[in-house]
């Protein structure tokens, strides 16, 4: 019985390690995608800021 319990625990540990690795990979992938989107947005905003800065200003 004790041997069966140890085998069960070892299988569960391997399953948990596998699941944590999958979760970690998904988090890394999502972080990479989100970071790329943020960098694209920041670049786009900089371009818009420079366009606005180069426009002639009109005062009333």
MILUM-155945 format. One record per residue: residue number from 0; residue in one letter; y, z, x of N, C-alpha, C in turn. Coordinates in nm, 3 decimals, decimal comma. Each point is the difference from the previous one (the first is absolute). Layout:
BEGIN
+-----+------+---------+---------+---------+---------+---------+---------+---------+---------+---------+
:  nr : rest :    n.py :    n.pz :    n.px :   ca.py :   ca.pz :   ca.px :    c.py :    c.pz :    c.px :
+-----+------+---------+---------+---------+---------+---------+---------+---------+---------+---------+
: NUM :    a :       Y :       Z :       X :       Y :       Z :       X :       Y :       Z :       X :
...
+-----+------+---------+---------+---------+---------+---------+---------+---------+---------+---------+
This chain:
BEGIN
+-----+------+---------+---------+---------+---------+---------+---------+---------+---------+---------+
:  nr : rest :    n.py :    n.pz :    n.px :   ca.py :   ca.pz :   ca.px :    c.py :    c.pz :    c.px :
+-----+------+---------+---------+---------+---------+---------+---------+---------+---------+---------+
:   0 :    x :  -0,121 :   0,000 :   0,083 :   0,121 :   0,000 :  -0,083 :   0,126 :   0,000 :   0,087 :
:   1 :    x :  -0,002 :   0,084 :   0,104 :   0,116 :   0,006 :   0,089 :   0,021 :  -0,134 :   0,071 :
:   2 :    x :  -0,109 :  -0,062 :   0,039 :   0,008 :  -0,131 :   0,066 :   0,060 :  -0,104 :  -0,094 :
:   3 :    x :  -0,040 :   0,002 :  -0,126 :   0,055 :  -0,093 :  -0,099 :   0,149 :   0,023 :  -0,019 :
:   4 :    x :   0,039 :   0,126 :  -0,001 :   0,142 :   0,033 :  -0,015 :   0,080 :  -0,053 :   0,118 :
:   5 :    x :  -0,052 :   0,016 :   0,121 :   0,068 :  -0,051 :   0,119 :   0,009 :  -0,153 :  -0,002 :
:   6 :    x :  -0,106 :  -0,066 :  -0,043 :   0,002 :  -0,147 :  -0,009 :   0,102 :  -0,046 :  -0,103 :
:   7 :    x :   0,003 :   0,069 :  -0,113 :   0,097 :  -0,034 :  -0,105 :   0,143 :   0,018 :   0,052 :
:   8 :    x :   0,022 :   0,110 :   0,070 :   0,133 :   0,027 :   0,055 :   0,039 :  -0,106 :   0,104 :
:   9 :    x :  -0,093 :  -0,043 :   0,082 :   0,027 :  -0,102 :   0,101 :   0,034 :  -0,133 :  -0,066 :
:  10 :    x :  -0,073 :  -0,036 :  -0,106 :   0,030 :  -0,125 :  -0,072 :   0,138 :   0,007 :  -0,064 :
:  11 :    x :   0,032 :   0,113 :  -0,060 :   0,131 :   0,015 :  -0,062 :   0,112 :  -0,007 :   0,103 :
:  12 :    x :  -0,024 :   0,058 :   0,116 :   0,100 :  -0,003 :   0,106 :   0,025 :  -0,144 :   0,045 :
:  13 :    x :  -0,108 :  -0,078 :   0,016 :   0,016 :  -0,140 :   0,039 :   0,075 :  -0,078 :  -0,107 :
:  14 :    x :  -0,030 :   0,028 :  -0,126 :   0,069 :  -0,067 :  -0,110 :   0,148 :   0,036 :  -0,001 :
:  15 :    x :   0,030 :   0,128 :   0,021 :   0,140 :   0,043 :   0,002 :   0,076 :  -0,064 :   0,116 :
:  16 :    x :  -0,062 :  -0,005 :   0,116 :   0,064 :  -0,063 :   0,116 :   0,029 :  -0,147 :  -0,030 :
:  17 :    x :  -0,098 :  -0,068 :  -0,060 :   0,018 :  -0,141 :  -0,036 :   0,116 :  -0,015 :  -0,099 :
:  18 :    x :   0,005 :   0,086 :  -0,101 :   0,107 :  -0,009 :  -0,101 :   0,136 :   0,030 :   0,062 :
:  19 :    x :   0,008 :   0,100 :   0,087 :   0,127 :   0,031 :   0,065 :   0,047 :  -0,115 :   0,089 :
:  20 :    x :  -0,093 :  -0,066 :   0,066 :   0,037 :  -0,116 :   0,082 :   0,055 :  -0,112 :  -0,088 :
:  21 :    x :  -0,062 :  -0,022 :  -0,116 :   0,049 :  -0,102 :  -0,093 :   0,139 :   0,036 :  -0,052 :
:  22 :    x :   0,018 :   0,125 :  -0,037 :   0,131 :   0,044 :  -0,049 :   0,105 :  -0,016 :   0,109 :
:  23 :    x :  -0,035 :   0,038 :   0,121 :   0,094 :  -0,012 :   0,112 :   0,038 :  -0,146 :   0,023 :
:  24 :    x :  -0,097 :  -0,089 :  -0,008 :   0,028 :  -0,143 :   0,019 :   0,092 :  -0,052 :  -0,110 :
:  25 :    x :  -0,023 :   0,044 :  -0,124 :   0,085 :  -0,044 :  -0,111 :   0,142 :   0,053 :   0,015 :
:  26 :    x :   0,014 :   0,125 :   0,043 :   0,133 :   0,057 :   0,022 :   0,072 :  -0,077 :   0,110 :
:  27 :    x :  -0,071 :  -0,029 :   0,110 :   0,061 :  -0,077 :   0,109 :   0,046 :  -0,137 :  -0,048 :
:  28 :    x :  -0,084 :  -0,066 :  -0,078 :   0,033 :  -0,134 :  -0,051 :   0,122 :   0,007 :  -0,091 :
:  29 :    x :   0,002 :   0,097 :  -0,091 :   0,113 :   0,014 :  -0,091 :   0,128 :   0,035 :   0,074 :
:  30 :    x :  -0,010 :   0,087 :   0,102 :   0,117 :   0,034 :   0,079 :   0,053 :  -0,124 :   0,072 :
:  31 :    x :  -0,089 :  -0,078 :   0,059 :   0,040 :  -0,121 :   0,071 :   0,072 :  -0,096 :  -0,095 :
:  32 :    x :  -0,057 :  -0,022 :  -0,119 :   0,062 :  -0,089 :  -0,099 :   0,136 :   0,052 :  -0,045 :
:  33 :    x :   0,007 :   0,129 :  -0,030 :   0,126 :   0,058 :  -0,045 :   0,105 :  -0,004 :   0,110 :
:  34 :    x :  -0,040 :   0,027 :   0,122 :   0,093 :  -0,005 :   0,112 :   0,054 :  -0,142 :   0,020 :
:  35 :    x :  -0,086 :  -0,100 :  -0,013 :   0,045 :  -0,139 :   0,012 :   0,100 :  -0,034 :  -0,109 :
:  36 :    x :  -0,027 :   0,043 :  -0,123 :   0,093 :  -0,026 :  -0,110 :   0,134 :   0,067 :   0,024 :
:  37 :    x :  -0,004 :   0,123 :   0,051 :   0,124 :   0,071 :   0,031 :   0,079 :  -0,073 :   0,108 :
:  38 :    x :  -0,069 :  -0,046 :   0,104 :   0,069 :  -0,071 :   0,108 :   0,061 :  -0,131 :  -0,050 :
:  39 :    x :  -0,071 :  -0,070 :  -0,088 :   0,054 :  -0,123 :  -0,058 :   0,124 :   0,030 :  -0,084 :
:  40 :    x :  -0,006 :   0,106 :  -0,078 :   0,114 :   0,039 :  -0,083 :   0,119 :   0,038 :   0,087 :
:  41 :    x :  -0,023 :   0,077 :   0,104 :   0,108 :   0,039 :   0,090 :   0,063 :  -0,122 :   0,066 :
:  42 :    x :  -0,081 :  -0,095 :   0,040 :   0,050 :  -0,122 :   0,061 :   0,083 :  -0,080 :  -0,100 :
:  43 :    x :  -0,049 :  -0,009 :  -0,122 :   0,072 :  -0,073 :  -0,105 :   0,135 :   0,067 :  -0,030 :
:  44 :    x :   0,001 :   0,133 :  -0,005 :   0,125 :   0,071 :  -0,026 :   0,100 :  -0,020 :   0,114 :
:  45 :    x :  -0,049 :  -0,001 :   0,123 :   0,090 :  -0,026 :   0,114 :   0,062 :  -0,139 :  -0,011 :
:  46 :    x :  -0,081 :  -0,098 :  -0,039 :   0,051 :  -0,136 :  -0,016 :   0,106 :  -0,005 :  -0,110 :
:  47 :    x :  -0,025 :   0,070 :  -0,110 :   0,098 :   0,004 :  -0,108 :   0,128 :   0,069 :   0,044 :
:  48 :    x :  -0,014 :   0,109 :   0,074 :   0,118 :   0,071 :   0,050 :   0,084 :  -0,089 :   0,091 :
:  49 :    x :  -0,065 :  -0,076 :   0,085 :   0,076 :  -0,088 :   0,090 :   0,066 :  -0,113 :  -0,078 :
:  50 :    x :  -0,064 :  -0,047 :  -0,107 :   0,062 :  -0,103 :  -0,084 :   0,124 :   0,055 :  -0,068 :
:  51 :    x :  -0,011 :   0,121 :  -0,052 :   0,115 :   0,062 :  -0,068 :   0,111 :   0,026 :   0,100 :
:  52 :    x :  -0,034 :   0,044 :   0,120 :   0,101 :   0,029 :   0,101 :   0,073 :  -0,126 :   0,045 :
:  53 :    x :  -0,067 :  -0,114 :  -0,006 :   0,064 :  -0,123 :   0,046 :   0,082 :  -0,068 :  -0,110 :
:  54 :    x :  -0,007 :   0,051 :  -0,123 :   0,079 :  -0,058 :  -0,109 :   0,146 :   0,040 :   0,016 :
:  55 :    x :   0,088 :  -0,090 :  -0,036 :   0,142 :   0,038 :   0,004 :   0,028 :   0,105 :  -0,107 :
:  56 :    x :   0,083 :   0,095 :   0,033 :   0,030 :   0,104 :  -0,099 :   0,124 :  -0,041 :  -0,080 :
:  57 :    x :  -0,003 :   0,028 :  -0,127 :   0,111 :  -0,031 :  -0,089 :   0,055 :   0,131 :  -0,054 :
:  58 :    x :   0,129 :   0,017 :   0,013 :   0,062 :   0,121 :  -0,056 :   0,102 :  -0,042 :  -0,103 :
:  59 :    x :   0,014 :   0,080 :  -0,104 :   0,093 :  -0,033 :  -0,109 :   0,131 :   0,068 :   0,019 :
+-----+------+---------+---------+---------+---------+---------+---------+---------+---------+---------+
